């Protein structure tokens, strides 16, 4: 017992020494912590271990909480992003629907306006022009055409927008089913052996009806390769034609009745008043739509001498014979008139100066091809002009008329262009 008791102070001293050494290594003072101080319970190694484990657990909980918070934040961000994306999609769909509704409303308003204008006009040119404007307003449509089988003097009447006269005349009649049934509409696809710039690739035609019988048709065209017409576009054109048909037929009948008053009694061509009315209307139309317009003014060479030689009655027969030959070569859309005396004019819508030059030479050929009555062979001189941006109807006519007088001065039987007043061709 004595031996055992005597060893305890030594062990305590040893423990104090090792603790002090630990304090010294940790930078602690001797009075900060004294495990062997009298009156204090000694701290066991288990307590230290438990404290360390508790600290580690706390640290682990903090780390786990941060991770969970981050994952929760990430999931929340994903949910917010998904909600925003869905909202954007719904907004885009709503904007698209509103845009389509606005387009439909604008189209309905435009059609209503056009229908009102059609019903409020009796002028055939004005009615056809407005009908073509409405028909060609659809997306993908570059050109339109109205053809009436019974025009003036029994000849077909063709009005176009975006097509040349030659294109319109080559279009011809749109045939229906082979069994003779009347189709509501006819879709046409054009294919070519090789690509041609500006070629028409698709067409859609709807018959014009008068008292249930076809009297012509309205057609629209696209120059876009692979282009077709949707069911909605077909329905719209059918509705337009159904509303436009009565207005077109009424205007056609009015034109037919007035035509008798607009004709020159001797030659059967349009008279001077109709010539100047038509010229003014076509000049305004060409400026409005930025279209070509050409004019031919011609007269018979030495007609006064012919009158003096064969007499006025025979001279009148010469004028009538020359006019008949002119009617045989002018195109459907051309307007041939007797301006006065032996002077004639031809208005060429949708035509260039080159077109006027070609037609004037054809007129020269047919008029002088063989004798006319007692006058024998007759020649003519012509002045031609193409519409300029600064032209009005009066200046346009004066330029062509001035070119005619230059042709007379150049030796007659000539065609002179108003550009430089030099022989054309």
PEDA-V440740 format. One record per backbone hydrogen bond with DSSP energy under -1.0 kcal/mol. CO is the residue of the C=O (numbers start at 0). NH is the residue of the N-H. E is the energy in kcal/mol with one decimal. If there is no record, write none. Layout:
co,nh,e
CO,NH,E
CO,NH,E
This chain:
co,nh,e
0,4,-2.6
1,5,-2.5
6,10,-1.8
7,11,-2.7
8,12,-2.5
9,13,-2.4
10,14,-2.6
11,15,-2.9
12,16,-2.3
13,17,-2.2
14,18,-2.3
15,19,-2.6
16,20,-2.3
17,21,-2.0
18,22,-3.0
19,23,-3.4
20,24,-2.1
21,25,-1.6
22,26,-1.2
22,27,-2.6
28,31,-1.2
33,36,-1.6
36,39,-1.5
43,47,-1.7
44,48,-2.3
45,49,-2.8
46,50,-2.6
47,51,-2.3
48,52,-2.7
49,53,-2.9
50,54,-2.3
51,55,-2.5
52,56,-3.0
53,57,-2.8
54,58,-2.6
55,59,-2.8
56,60,-2.9
57,61,-2.3
58,62,-2.4
59,63,-3.1
60,64,-3.1
61,65,-2.5
62,66,-2.5
63,67,-3.1
64,68,-2.9
65,69,-2.5
66,70,-2.9
67,71,-3.2
68,72,-2.8
69,73,-2.8
70,74,-3.0
71,75,-2.6
72,76,-2.8
73,77,-2.6
74,78,-2.7
75,79,-2.8
76,80,-2.9
77,81,-2.8
78,82,-2.6
79,83,-2.7
80,84,-2.7
81,85,-2.6
82,86,-2.4
83,87,-2.7
84,88,-2.5
85,89,-2.4
86,90,-2.6
87,91,-3.0
88,92,-2.6
89,93,-2.5
90,94,-3.1
91,95,-2.6
92,96,-2.6
93,97,-2.7
94,98,-2.8
95,99,-2.6
96,100,-2.6
97,101,-2.5
98,102,-2.5
99,103,-2.8
100,104,-2.5
101,105,-2.8
102,106,-2.7
103,107,-2.8
104,108,-2.5
105,109,-2.7
106,110,-2.8
107,111,-2.5
108,112,-2.4
109,113,-2.7
110,114,-3.1
111,115,-2.3
112,116,-2.4
113,117,-2.8
114,118,-2.4
115,119,-1.3
117,120,-1.2
122,126,-2.5
123,127,-2.8
124,128,-2.3
125,129,-2.2
126,130,-2.3
127,131,-2.2
128,132,-2.1
129,133,-2.2
130,134,-2.3
131,135,-2.3
137,140,-1.6
142,220,-2.6
143,160,-2.2
144,218,-3.0
145,158,-2.7
146,216,-1.9
147,156,-2.8
150,153,-1.0
151,154,-1.9
154,150,-1.3
156,147,-3.1
158,145,-2.8
160,143,-2.5
163,167,-2.3
164,168,-2.6
165,169,-2.0
166,170,-1.1
176,179,-1.7
185,204,-2.8
187,202,-2.8
195,198,-1.8
200,189,-2.1
201,221,-2.4
202,187,-3.3
203,219,-2.3
204,185,-2.8
205,217,-2.7
207,214,-2.9
209,212,-1.6
212,209,-3.1
214,148,-2.2
215,207,-2.7
216,146,-2.5
217,205,-2.9
218,144,-2.6
219,203,-2.2
220,141,-2.3
220,142,-1.5
221,200,-2.8
221,201,-1.7
223,226,-1.8
229,233,-2.3
230,234,-2.5
231,235,-2.3
232,236,-2.4
233,237,-2.4
234,238,-2.3
235,239,-2.4
236,240,-2.7
237,241,-2.2
238,242,-1.8
239,243,-2.5
240,244,-2.5
243,247,-2.7
244,248,-2.6
245,249,-2.5
246,250,-2.3
247,251,-2.4
248,252,-2.3
249,253,-2.2
250,254,-2.6
251,255,-2.5
252,256,-2.2
253,257,-2.7
254,258,-2.5
257,261,-1.3
261,270,-3.1
263,267,-2.4
268,263,-3.9
269,337,-3.0
270,274,-2.0
271,275,-2.2
272,276,-2.2
273,277,-2.7
274,278,-2.7
275,279,-2.1
276,280,-2.1
277,281,-2.9
278,282,-2.3
279,283,-2.0
280,284,-2.2
281,285,-2.6
282,286,-2.2
283,287,-2.2
284,288,-2.3
285,290,-2.1
291,349,-1.3
292,386,-2.7
293,347,-2.7
294,384,-1.9
295,345,-2.6
296,382,-2.9
297,343,-3.5
298,380,-2.0
299,302,-1.0
301,305,-1.6
302,306,-2.5
303,307,-2.4
304,308,-2.0
305,309,-3.0
306,310,-2.1
310,314,-2.1
311,315,-2.6
312,316,-1.7
313,317,-1.6
314,318,-2.1
315,319,-2.4
316,320,-2.4
317,321,-2.6
318,322,-2.3
319,323,-2.0
320,324,-1.6
321,325,-1.9
322,326,-2.3
323,327,-1.1
325,328,-1.3
325,329,-1.7
334,346,-2.4
335,269,-1.7
336,344,-2.3
339,342,-2.8
342,338,-1.4
342,339,-1.7
343,297,-2.3
344,336,-3.0
345,295,-2.2
346,334,-2.3
347,293,-1.9
351,355,-2.0
352,356,-2.2
353,357,-2.3
354,358,-2.4
355,359,-2.5
356,360,-1.7
357,361,-1.7
358,362,-2.5
359,363,-2.1
360,364,-2.2
361,365,-2.5
362,366,-2.4
363,367,-2.0
371,374,-1.6
375,371,-2.7
378,300,-2.5
380,298,-1.8
381,415,-2.4
382,296,-2.6
383,417,-2.8
384,294,-2.2
387,390,-1.6
391,395,-2.3
392,396,-2.1
393,397,-2.6
394,398,-2.0
395,399,-1.8
396,400,-3.0
397,401,-2.4
398,402,-1.8
399,403,-1.7
400,404,-1.7
401,405,-1.6
402,406,-1.9
403,407,-1.8
404,408,-2.2
405,409,-1.6
406,411,-1.7
407,410,-1.4
413,381,-2.7
414,423,-3.5
415,383,-2.4
416,420,-1.4
421,416,-2.0
